Amino acid sequence: GIVLNLVPTEPASPSEADQEAARAFDGSFNRWFLDPLYGRGYPLDVVFDHVRAGHLPHAELPFVHEGDLRAIATRTDYLGVNYYSRAVLRSTTVPEDDNAPVTVRAADDRTDMGWEVAPGGLLAVLRRVHADYAPPRIYITENGAAYGTAPDASGRVRDLPRQRYLWTHFAAAHAAIEDGIPLAGYFLWSLLDNFEWGEGYSKRFGLVWVDYATQARVAKDSAHLCRHIIRENALTELEHDLARVQP
């Protein structure tokens, strides 16, 4: 199988300009990778975007050789989906006053990465992949949230924002399973606070808090929430499950 970072995309309004911005973003970030993997070749609308921008001399892709697309489309056993947030696209090609009023706005709830908390996007991307490409199995290979919550005076890490993030994304995954989507696994990013490739030690995604000076570790409340859900093999109500968290 293969793992892709997928970003479900919505136009900020029904305007042609915003829909075009969403199409171009989706084409470059999602379909450019998915389409050839599932036998469709590179999406022509994106190819022509690059021709118009002067990035390519013509639509015949010089880097694609005989047999490449056939090899790329070799059948896989699963698709891995890394999901963190969605994208809401507003066109910059027209003056704001000339564009349609915004009808889709990103939520104010954001992680320490500045990413919108959007569990609905996880369900949307799983539904889209299943409907358009039908991989035999899908795994959520990365999902999680960065919050810098540290141990309090009692030594407990009360990371309520991460607990809410995880619970709502678990609920989205459960909804996907109920829809008949072949979701076979879910891997959290991450078990431990760690070195992030783009952020170093400045962002903490872990279920376990790490003191980088001493390597001491403390299971966060989010770890205990995950333990509870795994033991019960069920989600009930958010506040009920949060109340069951016991360090």
CYANA upper distance limits for C-alpha pairs under 8 A (distance plus 0.5 A):
  1 GLY  CA     76 THR  CA      5.48
  1 GLY  CA     77 ASP  CA      6.04
  1 GLY  CA     78 TYR  CA      5.36
  1 GLY  CA     79 LEU  CA      6.11
  1 GLY  CA     80 GLY  CA      7.67
  2 ILE  CA     76 THR  CA      8.21
  2 ILE  CA     78 TYR  CA      7.62
  2 ILE  CA     79 LEU  CA      6.01
  2 ILE  CA     80 GLY  CA      6.36
  3 VAL  CA     79 LEU  CA      6.54
  3 VAL  CA     80 GLY  CA      4.60
  3 VAL  CA     81 VAL  CA      6.25
  3 VAL  CA     82 ASN  CA      7.55
  3 VAL  CA    141 THR  CA      7.70
  4 LEU  CA     33 PHE  CA      8.38
  4 LEU  CA     79 LEU  CA      8.26
  4 LEU  CA     80 GLY  CA      6.67
  4 LEU  CA     81 VAL  CA      5.86
  4 LEU  CA     82 ASN  CA      6.50
  5 ASN  CA     30 ASN  CA      8.48
  5 ASN  CA     81 VAL  CA      6.58
  5 ASN  CA     82 ASN  CA      5.13
  5 ASN  CA     83 TYR  CA      6.81
  6 LEU  CA     29 PHE  CA      7.43
  6 LEU  CA     30 ASN  CA      6.26
  6 LEU  CA     81 VAL  CA      6.95
  6 LEU  CA     82 ASN  CA      6.72
  6 LEU  CA     83 TYR  CA      6.58
  6 LEU  CA    125 VAL  CA      7.84
  7 VAL  CA     26 ASP  CA      8.09
  7 VAL  CA     29 PHE  CA      7.49
  7 VAL  CA     30 ASN  CA      7.31
  7 VAL  CA     83 TYR  CA      7.36
  7 VAL  CA     84 TYR  CA      8.44
  7 VAL  CA     85 SER  CA      7.16
  7 VAL  CA     86 ARG  CA      5.78
  7 VAL  CA     87 ALA  CA      6.96
  7 VAL  CA    121 GLY  CA      8.47
  7 VAL  CA    125 VAL  CA      7.86
  8 PRO  CA     26 ASP  CA      7.88
  8 PRO  CA     85 SER  CA      8.31
  8 PRO  CA     86 ARG  CA      5.54
  8 PRO  CA     87 ALA  CA      6.77
  8 PRO  CA    121 GLY  CA      6.49
  8 PRO  CA    122 LEU  CA      8.37
  8 PRO  CA    124 ALA  CA      7.28
  8 PRO  CA    125 VAL  CA      6.10
  9 THR  CA     22 ALA  CA      6.57
  9 THR  CA     25 PHE  CA      7.94
  9 THR  CA     26 ASP  CA      6.64
  9 THR  CA     86 ARG  CA      6.50
  9 THR  CA     87 ALA  CA      5.32
  9 THR  CA     88 VAL  CA      6.44
  9 THR  CA     89 LEU  CA      7.70
 10 GLU  CA     19 GLN  CA      8.38
 10 GLU  CA     22 ALA  CA      6.49
 10 GLU  CA     86 ARG  CA      8.46
 10 GLU  CA     87 ALA  CA      6.85
 10 GLU  CA     88 VAL  CA      5.42
 10 GLU  CA     89 LEU  CA      6.68
 10 GLU  CA    104 VAL  CA      8.24
 11 PRO  CA     18 ASP  CA      5.60
 11 PRO  CA     19 GLN  CA      5.68
 11 PRO  CA     21 ALA  CA      7.65
 11 PRO  CA     22 ALA  CA      5.77
 11 PRO  CA     88 VAL  CA      6.18
 11 PRO  CA     89 LEU  CA      5.37
 11 PRO  CA     90 ARG  CA      6.95
 11 PRO  CA    104 VAL  CA      7.71
 12 ALA  CA     18 ASP  CA      6.68
 12 ALA  CA     88 VAL  CA      6.12
 12 ALA  CA     89 LEU  CA      5.87
 12 ALA  CA     90 ARG  CA      5.83
 12 ALA  CA    102 VAL  CA      5.89
 12 ALA  CA    103 THR  CA      6.41
 12 ALA  CA    104 VAL  CA      5.24
 12 ALA  CA    105 ARG  CA      7.02
 13 SER  CA     18 ASP  CA      6.59
 13 SER  CA     19 GLN  CA      8.00
 13 SER  CA     90 ARG  CA      8.12
 13 SER  CA    100 ALA  CA      6.77
 13 SER  CA    101 PRO  CA      6.89
 13 SER  CA    102 VAL  CA      5.38
 13 SER  CA    103 THR  CA      5.51
 13 SER  CA    104 VAL  CA      6.74
 14 PRO  CA     18 ASP  CA      7.28
 14 PRO  CA     19 GLN  CA      7.04
 14 PRO  CA    100 ALA  CA      7.68
 14 PRO  CA    103 THR  CA      8.22
 15 SER  CA     19 GLN  CA      6.70
 15 SER  CA     99 ASN  CA      7.33
 15 SER  CA    100 ALA  CA      6.06
 16 GLU  CA     20 GLU  CA      6.49
 17 ALA  CA     21 ALA  CA      6.77
 17 ALA  CA     90 ARG  CA      8.42
 17 ALA  CA     91 SER  CA      6.15
 17 ALA  CA     93 THR  CA      7.80
 17 ALA  CA     94 VAL  CA      7.87
 17 ALA  CA     99 ASN  CA      8.02
 18 ASP  CA     22 ALA  CA      6.69
 18 ASP  CA     89 LEU  CA      6.79
 18 ASP  CA     90 ARG  CA      5.73
 18 ASP  CA     91 SER  CA      5.42
 19 GLN  CA     23 ARG  CA      6.60
 20 GLU  CA     24 ALA  CA      6.68
 20 GLU  CA     91 SER  CA      8.27
 21 ALA  CA     25 PHE  CA      6.70
 21 ALA  CA     89 LEU  CA      6.58
 21 ALA  CA     90 ARG  CA      7.23
 21 ALA  CA     91 SER  CA      6.03
 22 ALA  CA     26 ASP  CA      6.48
 22 ALA  CA     88 VAL  CA      8.15
 22 ALA  CA     89 LEU  CA      5.99
 22 ALA  CA     90 ARG  CA      8.40
 23 ARG  CA     27 GLY  CA      6.44
 24 ALA  CA     28 SER  CA      6.74
 24 ALA  CA     46 VAL  CA      7.33
 24 ALA  CA     49 ASP  CA      8.40
 25 PHE  CA     29 PHE  CA      6.47
 25 PHE  CA     30 ASN  CA      8.46
 26 ASP  CA     30 ASN  CA      5.76
 26 ASP  CA     31 ARG  CA      6.85
 27 GLY  CA     31 ARG  CA      5.24
 27 GLY  CA     32 TRP  CA      6.15
 27 GLY  CA     43 PRO  CA      7.69
 27 GLY  CA     45 ASP  CA      8.23
 27 GLY  CA     46 VAL  CA      6.41
 28 SER  CA     32 TRP  CA      5.82
 28 SER  CA     46 VAL  CA      7.20
 29 PHE  CA     33 PHE  CA      7.95
 30 ASN  CA     34 LEU  CA      6.67
 31 ARG  CA     35 ASP  CA      5.76
 31 ARG  CA     42 TYR  CA      8.38
 31 ARG  CA     43 PRO  CA      7.29
 32 TRP  CA     36 PRO  CA      7.70
 32 TRP  CA     42 TYR  CA      6.37
 32 TRP  CA     43 PRO  CA      6.71
 32 TRP  CA     46 VAL  CA      8.05
 33 PHE  CA     37 LEU  CA      7.09
 33 PHE  CA     42 TYR  CA      8.31
 34 LEU  CA     38 TYR  CA      6.91
 34 LEU  CA    133 TYR  CA      8.37
 35 ASP  CA     39 GLY  CA      6.93
 35 ASP  CA     40 ARG  CA      5.43
 35 ASP  CA     41 GLY  CA      6.28
 35 ASP  CA     42 TYR  CA      6.56
 35 ASP  CA     43 PRO  CA      7.15
 36 PRO  CA     40 ARG  CA      5.62
 36 PRO  CA     41 GLY  CA      4.65
 36 PRO  CA     42 TYR  CA      5.95
 36 PRO  CA     69 LEU  CA      7.04
 36 PRO  CA     72 ILE  CA      6.91
 36 PRO  CA     73 ALA  CA      6.59
 37 LEU  CA     41 GLY  CA      8.24
 37 LEU  CA     72 ILE  CA      5.99
 37 LEU  CA     73 ALA  CA      5.02
 37 LEU  CA     74 THR  CA      7.91
 38 TYR  CA     73 ALA  CA      5.82
 38 TYR  CA     75 ARG  CA      8.38
 38 TYR  CA    133 TYR  CA      6.94
 39 GLY  CA     69 LEU  CA      7.86
 39 GLY  CA     70 ARG  CA      7.89
 39 GLY  CA     72 ILE  CA      8.38
 39 GLY  CA     73 ALA  CA      5.52
 41 GLY  CA     69 LEU  CA      6.90
 42 TYR  CA     46 VAL  CA      8.34
 42 TYR  CA     47 VAL  CA      7.81
 43 PRO  CA     47 VAL  CA      6.93
 44 LEU  CA     48 PHE  CA      6.60
 44 LEU  CA     59 ALA  CA      8.39
 45 ASP  CA     49 ASP  CA      6.75
 46 VAL  CA     50 HIS  CA      6.95
 47 VAL  CA     51 VAL  CA      6.88
 47 VAL  CA     59 ALA  CA      6.64
 48 PHE  CA     52 ARG  CA      6.54
 48 PHE  CA     59 ALA  CA      6.94
 49 ASP  CA     53 ALA  CA      6.67
 50 HIS  CA     54 GLY  CA      6.67
 50 HIS  CA     55 HIS  CA      5.56
 50 HIS  CA     56 LEU  CA      6.23
 51 VAL  CA     55 HIS  CA      6.31
 51 VAL  CA     56 LEU  CA      5.23
 51 VAL  CA     57 PRO  CA      6.53
 51 VAL  CA     58 HIS  CA      6.30
 51 VAL  CA     59 ALA  CA      7.17
 56 LEU  CA     61 LEU  CA      8.25
 64 VAL  CA     68 ASP  CA      6.68
 64 VAL  CA     69 LEU  CA      8.03
 67 GLY  CA     71 ALA  CA      6.68
 68 ASP  CA     72 ILE  CA      6.61
 69 LEU  CA     73 ALA  CA      6.60
 70 ARG  CA     74 THR  CA      7.03
 76 THR  CA    135 PRO  CA      8.20
 77 ASP  CA    135 PRO  CA      7.85
 77 ASP  CA    136 PRO  CA      6.72
 77 ASP  CA    137 ARG  CA      7.11
 78 TYR  CA    135 PRO  CA      6.41
 78 TYR  CA    136 PRO  CA      6.41
 78 TYR  CA    137 ARG  CA      5.07
 78 TYR  CA    138 ILE  CA      5.96
 78 TYR  CA    139 TYR  CA      7.71
 79 LEU  CA    135 PRO  CA      6.76
 79 LEU  CA    137 ARG  CA      6.95
 79 LEU  CA    138 ILE  CA      5.46
 79 LEU  CA    139 TYR  CA      6.84
 80 GLY  CA    138 ILE  CA      6.34
 80 GLY  CA    139 TYR  CA      5.25
 80 GLY  CA    140 ILE  CA      6.25
 80 GLY  CA    141 THR  CA      5.88
 81 VAL  CA    138 ILE  CA      7.76
 81 VAL  CA    139 TYR  CA      6.65
 81 VAL  CA    140 ILE  CA      5.35
 81 VAL  CA    141 THR  CA      6.01
 81 VAL  CA    142 GLU  CA      7.40
 82 ASN  CA    140 ILE  CA      6.51
 82 ASN  CA    141 THR  CA      5.85
 82 ASN  CA    142 GLU  CA      4.93
 82 ASN  CA    143 ASN  CA      6.70
 83 TYR  CA    122 LEU  CA      7.01
 83 TYR  CA    140 ILE  CA      7.91
 83 TYR  CA    142 GLU  CA      6.67
 83 TYR  CA    143 ASN  CA      5.89
 84 TYR  CA    115 TRP  CA      8.13
 84 TYR  CA    117 VAL  CA      8.45
 84 TYR  CA    122 LEU  CA      8.44
 84 TYR  CA    142 GLU  CA      8.30
 84 TYR  CA    143 ASN  CA      6.14
 84 TYR  CA    144 GLY  CA      7.07
 84 TYR  CA    145 ALA  CA      7.97
 85 SER  CA    115 TRP  CA      6.75
 85 SER  CA    116 GLU  CA      6.42
 85 SER  CA    117 VAL  CA      6.81
 85 SER  CA    118 ALA  CA      6.16
 85 SER  CA    119 PRO  CA      8.11
 85 SER  CA    121 GLY  CA      7.07
 85 SER  CA    122 LEU  CA      8.16
 86 ARG  CA    116 GLU  CA      7.78
 86 ARG  CA    118 ALA  CA      7.00
 86 ARG  CA    121 GLY  CA      6.09
 88 VAL  CA    104 VAL  CA      7.72
 88 VAL  CA    105 ARG  CA      7.50
 88 VAL  CA    106 ALA  CA      7.10
 92 THR  CA     96 GLU  CA      8.14
 94 VAL  CA     98 ASP  CA      7.03
 94 VAL  CA     99 ASN  CA      7.06
 95 PRO  CA     99 ASN  CA      7.10
106 ALA  CA    116 GLU  CA      7.01
107 ALA  CA    116 GLU  CA      6.62
107 ALA  CA    117 VAL  CA      7.61
107 ALA  CA    118 ALA  CA      8.19
108 ASP  CA    116 GLU  CA      7.51
109 ASP  CA    116 GLU  CA      6.46
109 ASP  CA    117 VAL  CA      6.21
110 ARG  CA    114 GLY  CA      5.96
110 ARG  CA    115 TRP  CA      5.69
110 ARG  CA    116 GLU  CA      4.94
110 ARG  CA    117 VAL  CA      5.85
111 THR  CA    115 TRP  CA      5.99
111 THR  CA    116 GLU  CA      7.19
111 THR  CA    117 VAL  CA      7.30
111 THR  CA    145 ALA  CA      6.68
111 THR  CA    146 ALA  CA      6.25
111 THR  CA    147 TYR  CA      6.75
112 ASP  CA    145 ALA  CA      8.32
112 ASP  CA    146 ALA  CA      5.84
112 ASP  CA    147 TYR  CA      5.89
112 ASP  CA    148 GLY  CA      7.79
112 ASP  CA    203 LYS  CA      7.62
113 MET  CA    146 ALA  CA      6.86
113 MET  CA    203 LYS  CA      7.94
117 VAL  CA    165 TYR  CA      7.50
118 ALA  CA    122 LEU  CA      7.97
119 PRO  CA    123 LEU  CA      7.53
119 PRO  CA    165 TYR  CA      8.20
119 PRO  CA    168 THR  CA      6.49
119 PRO  CA    169 HIS  CA      5.52
119 PRO  CA    172 ALA  CA      6.76
120 GLY  CA    124 ALA  CA      6.68
120 GLY  CA    169 HIS  CA      8.42
120 GLY  CA    172 ALA  CA      7.09
121 GLY  CA    125 VAL  CA      6.58
122 LEU  CA    126 LEU  CA      6.76
122 LEU  CA    169 HIS  CA      7.58
122 LEU  CA    172 ALA  CA      6.99
122 LEU  CA    173 ALA  CA      7.90
123 LEU  CA    127 ARG  CA      6.61
123 LEU  CA    172 ALA  CA      5.80
123 LEU  CA    173 ALA  CA      7.00
123 LEU  CA    175 ALA  CA      7.78
123 LEU  CA    176 ALA  CA      6.58
124 ALA  CA    128 ARG  CA      6.58
125 VAL  CA    129 VAL  CA      6.58
126 LEU  CA    130 HIS  CA      6.62
126 LEU  CA    176 ALA  CA      7.40
126 LEU  CA    181 ILE  CA      7.95
127 ARG  CA    131 ALA  CA      6.52
127 ARG  CA    176 ALA  CA      7.56
127 ARG  CA    181 ILE  CA      7.65
128 ARG  CA    132 ASP  CA      6.36
128 ARG  CA    133 TYR  CA      8.45
129 VAL  CA    133 TYR  CA      5.90
129 VAL  CA    134 ALA  CA      6.96
129 VAL  CA    135 PRO  CA      8.14
130 HIS  CA    134 ALA  CA      4.93
130 HIS  CA    135 PRO  CA      7.07
130 HIS  CA    181 ILE  CA      6.89
136 PRO  CA    182 PRO  CA      7.35
137 ARG  CA    182 PRO  CA      5.66
137 ARG  CA    183 LEU  CA      6.58
137 ARG  CA    184 ALA  CA      6.62
138 ILE  CA    182 PRO  CA      6.48
138 ILE  CA    183 LEU  CA      5.29
138 ILE  CA    184 ALA  CA      6.35
138 ILE  CA    185 GLY  CA      7.83
139 TYR  CA    183 LEU  CA      6.31
139 TYR  CA    184 ALA  CA      6.04
139 TYR  CA    185 GLY  CA      5.30
139 TYR  CA    186 TYR  CA      6.36
139 TYR  CA    187 PHE  CA      8.31
140 ILE  CA    183 LEU  CA      8.23
140 ILE  CA    185 GLY  CA      6.69
140 ILE  CA    186 TYR  CA      5.11
140 ILE  CA    187 PHE  CA      6.44
141 THR  CA    185 GLY  CA      8.31
141 THR  CA    186 TYR  CA      6.65
141 THR  CA    187 PHE  CA      5.50
141 THR  CA    188 LEU  CA      7.79
142 GLU  CA    186 TYR  CA      8.10
142 GLU  CA    187 PHE  CA      6.06
142 GLU  CA    188 LEU  CA      6.03
142 GLU  CA    189 TRP  CA      5.88
143 ASN  CA    187 PHE  CA      7.32
143 ASN  CA    188 LEU  CA      5.63
143 ASN  CA    189 TRP  CA      5.87
144 GLY  CA    162 ARG  CA      8.49
144 GLY  CA    165 TYR  CA      8.17
144 GLY  CA    166 LEU  CA      7.39
144 GLY  CA    188 LEU  CA      6.24
144 GLY  CA    189 TRP  CA      5.41
144 GLY  CA    190 SER  CA      7.31
144 GLY  CA    205 PHE  CA      7.04
145 ALA  CA    162 ARG  CA      6.77
145 ALA  CA    165 TYR  CA      7.60
145 ALA  CA    166 LEU  CA      8.50
145 ALA  CA    189 TRP  CA      8.07
145 ALA  CA    205 PHE  CA      5.95
146 ALA  CA    162 ARG  CA      8.16
146 ALA  CA    203 LYS  CA      6.33
146 ALA  CA    204 ARG  CA      5.50
146 ALA  CA    205 PHE  CA      4.79
146 ALA  CA    206 GLY  CA      8.21
147 TYR  CA    159 ASP  CA      8.00
147 TYR  CA    161 PRO  CA      8.01
147 TYR  CA    162 ARG  CA      7.32
147 TYR  CA    203 LYS  CA      7.53
147 TYR  CA    204 ARG  CA      6.30
147 TYR  CA    205 PHE  CA      7.07
148 GLY  CA    203 LYS  CA      7.25
148 GLY  CA    204 ARG  CA      6.24
149 THR  CA    157 VAL  CA      6.99
149 THR  CA    158 ARG  CA      7.54
149 THR  CA    159 ASP  CA      6.18
150 ALA  CA    157 VAL  CA      6.17
150 ALA  CA    158 ARG  CA      8.40
150 ALA  CA    209 TRP  CA      7.83
151 PRO  CA    155 GLY  CA      5.32
151 PRO  CA    156 ARG  CA      5.46
151 PRO  CA    157 VAL  CA      4.91
151 PRO  CA    158 ARG  CA      7.92
151 PRO  CA    218 VAL  CA      8.46
152 ASP  CA    156 ARG  CA      6.00
152 ASP  CA    157 VAL  CA      6.79
152 ASP  CA    158 ARG  CA      8.26
155 GLY  CA    218 VAL  CA      8.40
156 ARG  CA    218 VAL  CA      8.12
156 ARG  CA    220 LYS  CA      7.44
156 ARG  CA    221 ASP  CA      8.08
156 ARG  CA    247 PRO  CA      8.38
157 VAL  CA    209 TRP  CA      8.13
157 VAL  CA    218 VAL  CA      7.99
157 VAL  CA    219 ALA  CA      7.88
157 VAL  CA    220 LYS  CA      5.27
157 VAL  CA    221 ASP  CA      6.47
158 ARG  CA    220 LYS  CA      7.02
158 ARG  CA    221 ASP  CA      5.93
158 ARG  CA    222 SER  CA      8.39
159 ASP  CA    163 GLN  CA      6.95
159 ASP  CA    220 LYS  CA      7.15
159 ASP  CA    221 ASP  CA      6.53
159 ASP  CA    222 SER  CA      6.91
160 LEU  CA    164 ARG  CA      6.73
160 LEU  CA    221 ASP  CA      7.98
160 LEU  CA    222 SER  CA      7.88
161 PRO  CA    165 TYR  CA      6.64
162 ARG  CA    166 LEU  CA      6.55
162 ARG  CA    222 SER  CA      6.87
163 GLN  CA    167 TRP  CA      6.57
163 GLN  CA    221 ASP  CA      7.86
163 GLN  CA    222 SER  CA      5.42
163 GLN  CA    225 LEU  CA      7.44
163 GLN  CA    242 LEU  CA      8.06
164 ARG  CA    168 THR  CA      6.64
164 ARG  CA    238 LEU  CA      8.06
165 TYR  CA    169 HIS  CA      6.80
166 LEU  CA    170 PHE  CA      6.49
166 LEU  CA    222 SER  CA      8.43
167 TRP  CA    171 ALA  CA      6.70
167 TRP  CA    238 LEU  CA      7.31
168 THR  CA    172 ALA  CA      6.84
168 THR  CA    238 LEU  CA      8.43
169 HIS  CA    173 ALA  CA      6.78
170 PHE  CA    174 HIS  CA      6.68
171 ALA  CA    175 ALA  CA      6.69
171 ALA  CA    235 LEU  CA      7.77
172 ALA  CA    176 ALA  CA      6.84
173 ALA  CA    177 ILE  CA      6.94
173 ALA  CA    183 LEU  CA      8.25
174 HIS  CA    178 GLU  CA      6.81
175 ALA  CA    179 ASP  CA      6.74
176 ALA  CA    180 GLY  CA      7.17
176 ALA  CA    181 ILE  CA      6.03
176 ALA  CA    183 LEU  CA      7.82
177 ILE  CA    181 ILE  CA      5.68
177 ILE  CA    182 PRO  CA      7.14
177 ILE  CA    183 LEU  CA      6.66
189 TRP  CA    205 PHE  CA      6.86
189 TRP  CA    206 GLY  CA      7.29
190 SER  CA    205 PHE  CA      6.18
190 SER  CA    206 GLY  CA      5.16
190 SER  CA    207 LEU  CA      6.93
191 LEU  CA    205 PHE  CA      8.44
191 LEU  CA    206 GLY  CA      5.45
191 LEU  CA    207 LEU  CA      5.59
191 LEU  CA    208 VAL  CA      6.60
192 LEU  CA    205 PHE  CA      7.71
192 LEU  CA    206 GLY  CA      4.61
192 LEU  CA    207 LEU  CA      6.33
192 LEU  CA    208 VAL  CA      5.31
192 LEU  CA    209 TRP  CA      6.98
192 LEU  CA    210 VAL  CA      7.33
193 ASP  CA    203 LYS  CA      8.45
193 ASP  CA    204 ARG  CA      5.49
193 ASP  CA    205 PHE  CA      6.04
193 ASP  CA    206 GLY  CA      4.63
193 ASP  CA    207 LEU  CA      7.80
193 ASP  CA    208 VAL  CA      6.82
193 ASP  CA    209 TRP  CA      6.27
193 ASP  CA    210 VAL  CA      6.23
194 ASN  CA    200 GLY  CA      8.45
194 ASN  CA    201 TYR  CA      6.89
194 ASN  CA    204 ARG  CA      7.36
194 ASN  CA    205 PHE  CA      8.04
194 ASN  CA    206 GLY  CA      7.73
194 ASN  CA    210 VAL  CA      8.37
195 PHE  CA    199 GLU  CA      7.97
195 PHE  CA    200 GLY  CA      5.35
195 PHE  CA    201 TYR  CA      5.49
196 GLU  CA    200 GLY  CA      5.20
196 GLU  CA    201 TYR  CA      6.82
196 GLU  CA    202 SER  CA      8.50
196 GLU  CA    203 LYS  CA      7.62
199 GLU  CA    203 LYS  CA      6.82
204 ARG  CA    209 TRP  CA      8.39
207 LEU  CA    219 ALA  CA      6.84
207 LEU  CA    220 LYS  CA      6.13
207 LEU  CA    221 ASP  CA      8.39
207 LEU  CA    222 SER  CA      6.41
207 LEU  CA    223 ALA  CA      5.47
208 VAL  CA    217 ARG  CA      6.83
208 VAL  CA    218 VAL  CA      6.00
208 VAL  CA    219 ALA  CA      4.84
208 VAL  CA    220 LYS  CA      5.88
208 VAL  CA    223 ALA  CA      7.35
209 TRP  CA    217 ARG  CA      6.02
209 TRP  CA    218 VAL  CA      5.57
209 TRP  CA    219 ALA  CA      6.69
209 TRP  CA    220 LYS  CA      6.83
210 VAL  CA    215 GLN  CA      6.38
210 VAL  CA    216 ALA  CA      6.33
210 VAL  CA    217 ARG  CA      5.16
210 VAL  CA    218 VAL  CA      7.18
211 ASP  CA    215 GLN  CA      5.49
211 ASP  CA    216 ALA  CA      5.70
211 ASP  CA    217 ARG  CA      6.89
212 TYR  CA    216 ALA  CA      8.10
219 ALA  CA    223 ALA  CA      6.37
219 ALA  CA    224 HIS  CA      7.83
219 ALA  CA    247 PRO  CA      8.37
220 LYS  CA    224 HIS  CA      7.35
221 ASP  CA    225 LEU  CA      6.72
221 ASP  CA    245 VAL  CA      7.14
221 ASP  CA    246 GLN  CA      8.13
221 ASP  CA    247 PRO  CA      7.15
222 SER  CA    226 CYS  CA      6.73
223 ALA  CA    227 ARG  CA      6.73
224 HIS  CA    228 HIS  CA      6.69
224 HIS  CA    245 VAL  CA      6.22
224 HIS  CA    246 GLN  CA      6.89
224 HIS  CA    247 PRO  CA      6.66
225 LEU  CA    229 ILE  CA      6.78
225 LEU  CA    241 ASP  CA      7.73
225 LEU  CA    242 LEU  CA      7.29
225 LEU  CA    244 ARG  CA      8.01
225 LEU  CA    245 VAL  CA      5.84
225 LEU  CA    246 GLN  CA      8.49
226 CYS  CA    230 ILE  CA      6.56
227 ARG  CA    231 ARG  CA      6.57
228 HIS  CA    232 GLU  CA      6.64
228 HIS  CA    241 ASP  CA      8.31
228 HIS  CA    244 ARG  CA      7.83
228 HIS  CA    245 VAL  CA      7.55
229 ILE  CA    233 ASN  CA      6.11
229 ILE  CA    234 ALA  CA      6.34
229 ILE  CA    235 LEU  CA      6.94
229 ILE  CA    241 ASP  CA      8.24
230 ILE  CA    234 ALA  CA      7.78
235 LEU  CA    241 ASP  CA      7.86
236 THR  CA    240 HIS  CA      7.33
236 THR  CA    241 ASP  CA      7.08
237 GLU  CA    241 ASP  CA      6.64
238 LEU  CA    242 LEU  CA      6.65
239 GLU  CA    243 ALA  CA      6.61
240 HIS  CA    244 ARG  CA      7.07
241 ASP  CA    245 VAL  CA      7.46
